[in-house]
């Protein structure tokens, strides 16, 4: 059964809010809050299956939780040094629940068109070789930021350089960005950190 609120009740609620500074201060930011902007235009068709030479890109989500977990847990030290630059991810204590929550978050952001995370899979989809992330840039002056990692075994096999070259060409051709940041690659980490610091200082 629907709830009907009279005009008088609405007026009384508004009066109560206006007479309570605490309530007004709490409500004002919520009323003025704006949703985060989309990373891509609403009419842009986001790629959902992309085939590369010897691999394919598929959006990360719950269906890939097992192969994704196996991939990054096989390369903890390697990824802490080359991708996250932190011991916070990945780490030995990640649980199945943690992994699923991460995949659900990636899927939600993808569907909301806020950021796009892909698993880089073998052609048969049985193993994840790495991941690619297309996200808003955290430094000013860029339309987007692209990061990627590959497992230690695939890195040792030379796949990291192959994937990076392929992703650069793919993003330039298929995505609607004029200027893309590749931190830790086209932009050295110390330079990227300086850009982030400069952006926060403004």
N, C-alpha and C positions, 0 to 999 in steps of 0.2 A: 504494500500500500504506500503511495507517495506521501511525502510530508509537505504540507502546505503551510507557508509562513505568511502571516498577514502583514500589510504595510505598516501597521502600528507596531508590530513586534520588531520589524526591521528598523524602524525609527528609534525605538527604545534601545536596541543593540548598538546603533550608531552613537546615540547619546552617551551610553555607558563607556564606549571606547574612547570617545572624545574627552570624557571627564577623568580618564585613567591614563596618566602619562606612561606608566609601565606597560600597559596594554598597547598603547599607541606606538611606543618605541619598538615593541616586539612585532607588531603587525606591519609597521611601515616597510621594513626591509623585505618582508615576504611579499608584500603587495607590489613593491617596485622591482623585485628580482626578475631578471630576464633569463630565459633559457640560454644555455651555451650555444654559440653559433655553430652551424653545420660546417664541417670541414670541406665539403664539396657542394656544388649547387644541387638544388632539389631535383633537377632534371638530368643529372649525371648518372649514367648507369654504372654502378660500382661492379667491378669484376668479381665474380664468385667462383670461377674455375679457370685457371690459367695454366696452360701447358708450356713448359720450357724444355730445353734439351736435357733429357734424362731425369726430369723432376716435374712436379706440378704444384701449384699454389691453391690452397683451399682455405676458406675462412676458419679461424680457430673457434671452437665451440665444444660443448659437452661430448659430441661424437668423437672428438680427437683427444680426449683427456688422457687416455692410456698411452698413445704413441707420443704425445707431447711430453708427458711426465717422464717416460723412458728416455727421451732424447736429452732433456736438460739435466736429468739426474745422472746421466752417464758422463757429464762434462762439467761438473760443479766448479772445480778449480779453474778450468779453462774459461768458463763464462764469467766468473767473478773477476777475472783479469782483463778479458777482452770486451765484454758486453756491459755488464752492470757496474763494473768497477767497485763492487761492494760485496760483502759477505752476506748481505740481506737476501740476495737471490742469485742463483738458487742456493739452497743449503740443505744439509742432510735431514733436517727435521720436517720437511714438507710432507704433509699427510695427504691421503686421498681426498679428504674433505677440502683441504686448502687448494688442491689442484682443480677440483671441480668448481669451487667458487671463482677461481681465476678464469676458467674457461667460460663460465656463465657471464662474468663481467666483460670479457672480450666480445662475446657474442652480443651482449646488450649494447655495447658501444658501437659495434659494427652496424647493427640494425637501426640504431639512432643516427647513424651517419656522422658520428663524432670522431671516431678513429677506426682504423681497419688493420686487424691482425690476421696474418696468414701463416698456416703451417706449410713448410716446404717438404713435400712428401715424395717418396719414391713413386714411380709410375703406377705400381700396384697398390699404393696407399697403405702398405703394411709397416712402413718405417718413416719417422720424421727425421729429416736431415738438418732442419733448422727452422727459423721463423723470420718473417718480414713484417715490420710494423710501419704503417703510414699514419702519421699522427700530426696534430697541430704542433707548430714549432714553439718551443719554450724560449727561443731567442727572437728578438725583433728582426724584421727584414726578410722573413721567409714565409712562403705560403704554406709550407708543410715541412715536416721532419721525417726522414726515413731511416730506420735502424734495422739491423739484421744480425743474426748469429747462426752459426752452424756448429754441429757437434765437434768434439775434439777429433774424432776419427775422420770426419768429413773435411775438417780443416787441414789435417795432415795429408789428406789425399788431394789437396789443392782446390776443393770445392768453394771455399770462401771467396777467392778471387773471381771464380767463374760466376757465382751467384751475384756478387756485387756488380760486375760488368753488365750482367743480364738485367738486373733490377734497374740500374740507371737508364738503360735504353727503354725498358718497359714503362717506367714512370714518365719519362720524357714524351713518349709516344701516346700513352693511353690515359694519363691523368691530367686534370685541368689546372696544373700549377705552373707558374712562371719561374719561380725560384724555390729550389728545394735544398734543405740542409741535410748533409750526411755526416753527422757528428762521429768522430773517431775514425773517419775515412777521408772524405774530401776536406773536412775541417778537423785539424788536430784537436785532441782532447783539451789541451791547455787553452787553445784559441776559443774553443766552444765554451769552456768554463768562464772565460773572460767575457764572452758575449752574454752569457746568462747573468753574470754579475752586473754588467752594464745595464741590462734590461731591468733588473730589479732596482737599480739605483735611480731610475727615472721616475 
